[in-house]
Amino acid sequence: MVINMYLLNCFFIYSILGFLLESIFNLISIKSFESGILYGPWTPIYGIGAIITIIISNQIFKKMHKSRVTETIVTFLVLTVTLTLIEWLGGILIEKLFNITMWNYKNFTFNIGKYITLEMALAWGIISILVIYFVKPIIDKIEKKIPKSLTIILSILFLVDLIITIITKLKESNFI
């Protein structure tokens, strides 16, 4: 199996950016500098979301052949639903596997349970459009300069972090 280095690099870049942005937001709002469940400086859900955003938007832009406005509206709608479903599944998986609730939207006006809300769904749609048109062009220039050896090192560190986190969290939750 050939690993797509572009998508792997994007995964790391957006995971690290997501970690930094969420950590800074949390530091300002709740006085806690943390993001996600892993120990390293990355929050994989942002990397996964970015990769899905890139793949879906590329497919829509290639196949629709409509006006930029129409393609953007369709992309916004598809990604709003897709990213919201990923957030919902992520919340459920983390809770079921590790007995941890990482976020809770029950206090939001338009919540659907504790893991999704209309407010955040719309935010994911807006963020995805901002990523496609403004962030991705900048990241693409940076991604081209990343040496393969750095990607391999990050991959190894990420896998070690993932394994340690899974084992530690499962033990803490008395799952193993």
N, C-alpha and C positions, 0 to 999 in steps of 0.2 A: 504494500500500500504506500503510495506516494503522499507525503504530507505537504499540503499547500503552505509554503513558508510565509506567503503574504497574509493568509488568514491566521496563522499561528502568531505571527508578529502583531497583527491587529488585536488578537485576543489578549496578548500581554500588555500592549499599549493601553487599550481601553480598560482592562482590568485594573491597571495601576492608576490611570487617570480617575476611574470611578472610585477607587479606594481613597485617593487623595481628596477628591471633591466631597465625598460623603463624610470623610473624617473631619475635614475642615467645617462642613456644615454642622456636624454633630458637636464639634468643639464649641462652635458659636452658640448653638441652640440648646444643647443639653449638657455642655461642659464635659463631654467624653470624646476622646479621640480614638474612635474605632469604626470599623466598617467590615461587615461580613463575619464569617466564622473561622477563616483561615488565619494562621499566625503571621504569614508574610504580608508584604505591602501590595496586596492585590485582592480584588473582590471579583471573582470569576463571573458572576451574573452580568456584570457590565460588559465584560469581554464577549460573553455568549450573546448578549443582546445586540452588541455592535456587529458581530459577525452575521447574525440573523438579519439585522437591518441592512447591511451591505448586500447580502445575497438576495433578499426579497426585493430591494429597490432596484438592483441590477436586472433581475428577471422582469419586473414590471416595466422598467424603462426600455428593455430590449423587445418585449412582446407587444406592448400596447400601441405604440406609434400614434399616440394622441398628443394633444397640446400639453405643454409643460404643466399647466394648471391642473388639467384632468389627471395626469400621471401623479402629480403631487398629492391631490386629494385622495386618489385610490391608495397610494402608498401610505398616507397618513392613516386612513381607515384600517388597512390591513395590518400595519405595524402596531397601531393602538390595540387592536384585539390580540395580536400575536404576543406582544411584549407583556400585556396584562395577564394572559394565560401563563406565560413563563413565570411571572412574579407569583401568581397563585400557586402554581406547581412547586416552585422553589420554597415558598412558605410552608406548604404542606409537607414536603419531603424533609425539610430541616426539622420541623416539629415531630414528625413521626420517627425519624432516625435518631435525632439527638435530644428530643424532649426540650427543645428551645423554641421560644417565640421571638424571632429577630425583629419583627415589626408587627404593629397592630393598628388597623385603620378603623376600629369600631367607633372612634370618636368623630370620624368624618361623616358629613351629612349624607353622602350617597354611597355608603359602604355596602359591600356584598360580603358579609362575613368579616373576618379580621385581616384577610390578606389582599383584598382588592377593593378599590373604590373608584368611582367615576372620575374624581378629581385627579388621582394618580394615573388613571388610564389616559386621560387627555394630556397629562404632563408627558407620559411616555411617547405619545404620538407627536407632540410638539418637539420634544427632545430628538426623536428620530429624524425629523425633517431638518432640524438644526445640524445634526451630525452629518446627514447626507450632503447638504449644501455648503456648510461652513467648516465643520471640524474635519471631515474626511479628506478634503483636498490638502489640508495642512499635514494631517497624519500620514497620508500617502507619501509625501515628500520625505518625512522622517523615516518611515518604514523602509524605504529604498536604501537607506544608509546603514541599516542594522546588519552587522556581520552575522553570518550563519552560526559562528561559534558562540556568540552571545545568545542567540535563540536556543541553541542546544543547552547552554548553561541554565538559562531561565526555565527551560522545560524540565530539566532534572531537579532544580530547586523547587519548582512548583509541584512536581510529583511527590517529592519528599515531604513537602509541607502538607499536601493533600492526604498522604498516608498517615502522617503523624496526627493531623487533625482528626481524621476519621477514627483512628484507634483511640485517641484521647477522649474525644466527645462521646464515643460509644461506651467507653468505660465509665465516664462521668454520668451518663444517663442510665447506667446499669443494663445496657443492652447486651454487653458481652462481659 
